[in-house]
Amino acid sequence: MYTRDPDFSKLPEILKLIKPHKPWAIPTEKVVRVSAPWEIIRAVEDAEEYTTIVIAKGRYIMPRDMVVNTHHLTICGETGDREDVIIDGDTEFDQFYKPLSTRFGAPGLIKITRARHLTIRDLTLANSPKYGIMFMGDGRVDNLTIENVKFHNIWARGLKGTGSVRIDHVPYTEDELGYNPQDDYHIQWNRPKNGCVRHCLFINDRPKQDEVDPDEGNYVAGMDLMFAKGWTISDNAFVGIRGKSGRGRGTVFIWIHSEDVVVENNIFIHCDKAIGLGNPHAQDRASFHIRNTIVRNNIIIGGCNKAIEIDYGNNVTIESNKICSEDRKDYHAIQVLNMSESAIVKNNIIGKDPLDAFNVDSNTIIEDNEVTDLVGKIADLESGDFSMK
């Protein structure tokens, strides 16, 4: 089964359902203005702390990735309109593409490590064969804010947070590094904390087609975060994030020892799977995947896979979400399995599918949900308008 194409003409109406971001004034001090690809790269990589890098209106075909390792830095477009500034990888589908993979071994536009209090806002990241923004899971990337950014045709993950051992640490021994990168103290100190992604648009024009990826063209998601603590994913739109055969990953995919996460007030339109917290195929990767987390007030339209999937966790609340799909035939709308202690599914409105709406374990409480026939009764399914005709 496949997820249908979104009605892209409905995008303005979809975005009206998302709380708009607040206008932001560019500071007057320590501002660096750039207007060419190499100027952008050099400004980012040579930046001093408490600097604002302002990118002029235009489309920039990037010759390679840029690496951020400066604290208290802001990177933004000059107009406040994310459509006006486009950082463009000019490539799709090829995970072995070299110009965007000169550091950390994976193609991507912006790569972050050892940078705290970084803000990226008011621009578009487009046409990357793998990542839009990637940060290192043991790079102590605390208080990362991504606001009013468009991720357009990013063919693996718009936002990627790696595991707790950095990719470029793997070849080295403990003696060479001077510490054990897998020691729990090191992991807890350096894990990504208190990040937020808000008022962003993740959109792909078509399903992924490249079969040379880890899952025959289905290795695609909006974001994939590991070891996240205290993160908020709110007021974003996700449109058309689909794998080649309808098996795309969770559009919001958060796992491996992640906790204190809030996923709220987002809208998902025709993405294969909307929210995946925890990985049902990776129990051996972590003692838990997700805990002390809330999923609420999200609208999920379409998708041929599960709307919400929670695995290997504790104390997860799924409440007040609205879910409807004409494409889901072989999956439950909400699946909650392998909870070590507790989860609750309450006050959700769910369109009736061929299967039972819920597939949950004995540690999950289901209460006060409404499961009913919604197809044909919602005012405008394609735009996510859940008001009744």
N, C-alpha and C positions, 0 to 999 in steps of 0.2 A: 504494500500500500504506500502511496505517495501523498505528500502534502501539496495541496493545490497552490497555484500562484496567487499572491496577494493582488488585490486591485490597487495598483500603485497610484491611480488617480485619486484615491481616497486618503492619501498621506496627509494632506493639510487637515482633514477632519480628524484623523487619528491623533495628530499632534496636539489638537485642541483639547483632547481628553487628558493631557499631561500638564501638570502644574508648570507654568512658565518659570524660567530662571529669572533671577533678579538682575537688572542691569548693573554693570560693574565699571567703575571708573579706573582707567589706567593711572598708576602713580605718576608723579612728576619728577621723582628723584630715582637715580640708578636705573635708568631706562636705556636699553640698547635696541635700536630699531634696525631691522634687516629686511632685505628685499631681493635676495637671490639664494639659491640652494646652498652654496658653500658658505655664504654669510650666516645662514641659519645654523648649519652644523658647527661652524667655528664659534659662534656666539654661545651656543648651548654647551659645548665641550670646554670652553675657556671661561665660563661664567663665574663671577664672584657671588658670594652669598648675598641675599636680599636684593637681587637684581630682577627686573622684569624685562623679558625679551619680547618685543612687539614685532609681529610679522606682518608686513604690508599685504594689502589685498592682491591676490594672484594665485595661480596654480604653479606649484614647484615640483618638477620632476627630480627626484632625489638621486644623487650619484651613489650614495651608500647610507647606512644607518647613522643615527646620532646617539651618543651615549651620555646620559645625564648622571653626574655624581657630585652635584652641588646641593647643599642644604638651602632651604628658604629661597626657592627659585620659582618664578612664574613664567610660563610660556603661553602666549596668547595671540590671537588674531587682532588686528588693529581696529576693526569696525564693530566687534561684538556679534556679528552675524557669521555663524560657522560656515555658511556656504561661500563666504568671500575669500577664505584662505584655505587652500587645499594642498596638503603635503602628500605627494603622489608617488607611490612605488612603481607605477606604470607597468605592472606585471600581474598576471593571475595564474593560479593553480600550480605553479612549479615550485615545490618545496626545496629544490636544490639551487635555486637562483642565487647567484653569488654576490652581486653588488650590495644587497641588503643584509648580508650575513658575514660581515668582516669581523665582528666581535661576538662572543658568546655562542657562536656556532649555529644560529637560527635566523632565517630571514625575518626582518622586522624594521619598522620605521623609527620608533623611539625605544631605547633600551635604558633601563634605570637600575642602578645599584648604589648602595651607600649614600642615599640622598633622602633626607627627611624634610617634611613640610614643602613638598613639591606640588605645584598646581599647573594643570594643563587645561586650557579652556578656549572656547570660541574659535574653533577651527575644525577642519575635516582631515581625517586620515583615510587614504583611498588606495585601492589596488595593490595591496601587499599579498605576496604569495603565501605568507604564513601569519605574521603578527602585525597588529597596529602598534600597540604599546606592550612591551614585555618588561617585567621587573623581576629581579632576582629574589628568590624566597628566603635567602639568608643574607640579603643585602641591607637589612634594617631599614627598609623603605616604609617608614612610619608617616602617617598623616599625608598620604597621597590623595589629592583631590583631582578628579576628572569631571569637568562640568561643561555642559553645552558643547560637547564634541560629537561629531558625526563619524562613525566608523562605516565606511562604504566599500563594499566588496573586499573584505579582509577574509582570506580563504582558509584560515584555521581558527584563530581566535582574535577578536578585536582587541581584547585585553587578556594578557597571560601573566599569571604569577607562578613562577616555577616552584619546584619542591624545596625542601629545607637545606639541600646541599647544592650549591651553585654548580652550574654546568661546567665552568672552567676550574672547579676544584676537584672534579672526579679523578683526574690522572695522578693526583698528588697524595703522598702518604702523610700520616700524622706527623712524622718527624720533619718532613719538608715544610709543612704548613706551620708547625709550632703549636697546633691544637688539633683535636679530633672534630671535624666538621659535623659529625653525627652525634656528638655529645648533647644531652638534653639541655644543659645550661646554655650552650652556644645557640641551639635552635631557638629556645625561648627568648633569648636576648635579641636575636636578629630577625625573628619572624615578622611579617608585615602586619602592622597594627593600625587601627583607627583610620582606615581608608574610606573614601566614599566615591561613588559613581552616581551622578545625578544629572537629570535634564539632558541626557545624551540620546542619540539615535544610532542604533545598530541595524544596518540594512544591507541586504545582498540583492542584486537585480535578478539573480537566477540561482537554481541549485548548483552546488559545487559539481564540477565535472571531472577533475583530475583523479584518476584511480590510483596513482602512485602516492598513496598516503597510508597511514596506519590502518585504515578501514575502508578500502576500496571506494574512496570518494566521500565517505561519511564523517571524516575527521574534521568537523567544523562546529563552532559554537560562537556565541557572542562574547562570553568571557569564561575563563577557566582559572580558578584561584585555589591555591593550596596553603594550608597553615594560616589562613586569614583569621585575625582576631579583632573583633570590634568594628567590622566593616558594615557599611550601609549602602544598599543598592536601591535607589528610589527615583521615581518620577522619570523613568526612561521608556523609550519605545524600541521594540525589537521587531523587525519586519523581514520576513522571508529568509530566515536563517535555516537552510535546508541542505541535507546531504544528497548525494547522487541517487540513492535508492530509499530515501525517507528514513534513514537511521542516523541523522545528525545527533550530536551530543546535546545535553541540556544547554539551552541557550544561555541561561545563567547556571553555570556548573561550578560548585564550590565543594571541596572535599579535603581529605587528609588532615585531621586534627584542626578543623576550623570550628570557631565558636564565637558566640555573641554577635551573630550576624542578623541583620534585618533586611528583608527583601520585600519592599512595599510600594504600592501605588505605581507599578509598572504596567505597561500594556504589551502583549505579545500577539502578533498577527501572523498567522500561517508560518510558524516555525515548527519543525518536526517535533521537538520536545521543548517545553518552555523552561521549567525550573527543575534542576537536578541537584540535590544537596546530598552528597555521599555517592559512592560508586559501588553498585551492586556486584561488580566483577573484581573488586580490589580489597577484599577484607584483609588480606595479608599485608596491605600497605600501611595500615594504621590500626591502633587499638580502638579508635573511633574516628568517624569521618565528620560528623556535625553534631553540635550540641548547643543548648541555651540560645535557640534561634527562633525567629518569627518570620512567617511568610503570610502577608496579609494585604488585602485590598488590591490585588492584582487582577487584571482582565486578561483572559487567555482565549483567543479566538482561533479556531482551526488547529492544525497539527494532526499528524497520523499516529503519533506515539503518545505517551503519557503527558498530561499537562503538568502535574507535579509529582516528583519522585523523591522520596527521602529514604536513605539507607544508612545503617550502622551509626546510630546516634542516640541522643537522649534529650529530653526536655525541648521538643520542637512543637511549635504551635502553627497550624495551618488554618487561617480564619478569614472569613469575609472576602473570599476570592470568587470571581465570576468566570465560569468556564463553559465553552460551547464549541463543538466541532462537528462538522459533517464528514470528516475524513477518518476519525478514530474508529476503527472497527475491531482491532485485535488487542487493545490495551485498555486498562482501567484509567479513568480520568485522574484519580489520586491513588498513589501507591506509597505505603509507609511500612517498611519491613526492617527487621533486625534492630529494633529499638532495644537498648539495654535496660531502660527503665520506663520511660513514658513519652507519649506524644498525644496531641489532641487535634482533631479535625472538626471544626465547628463553624456554623453560620455561613457556609459556602453555598452558592447557587450554581448548579451544574446541569447542563443539558444532558438529556437521556441518551446514552450510547447503547450499542448492542450488548456490551458486557455490563456487569455491575459497576457503578461509579467508583467503588472503593475496593482496594485490595490491601488489607492492613493486618498487622500481627496482633497478638494478644495483649501487647503493652500499649496499644493505641485506642483511644476513646473517640467514638464518632457521635456527635450530638448536634441537633438543631440545623442540619443541612437540608436544602431543598433540591431534590432531583426531579426534573420535569422536562417535558418536551419544549424546547426553546426554539428550534429551527422554524423559521417562518413567523415567529411571534416577536422576535427582537426587532427594534426599530431599524437598525442598520448593522447587520452582522459584520460586514466588511470593514466598517470604520470602528468597530468595537463599542458602538452605542447600545447599551444593554436596556435602555428604556423600552417598555412594551408598546407595541402598536395599539 
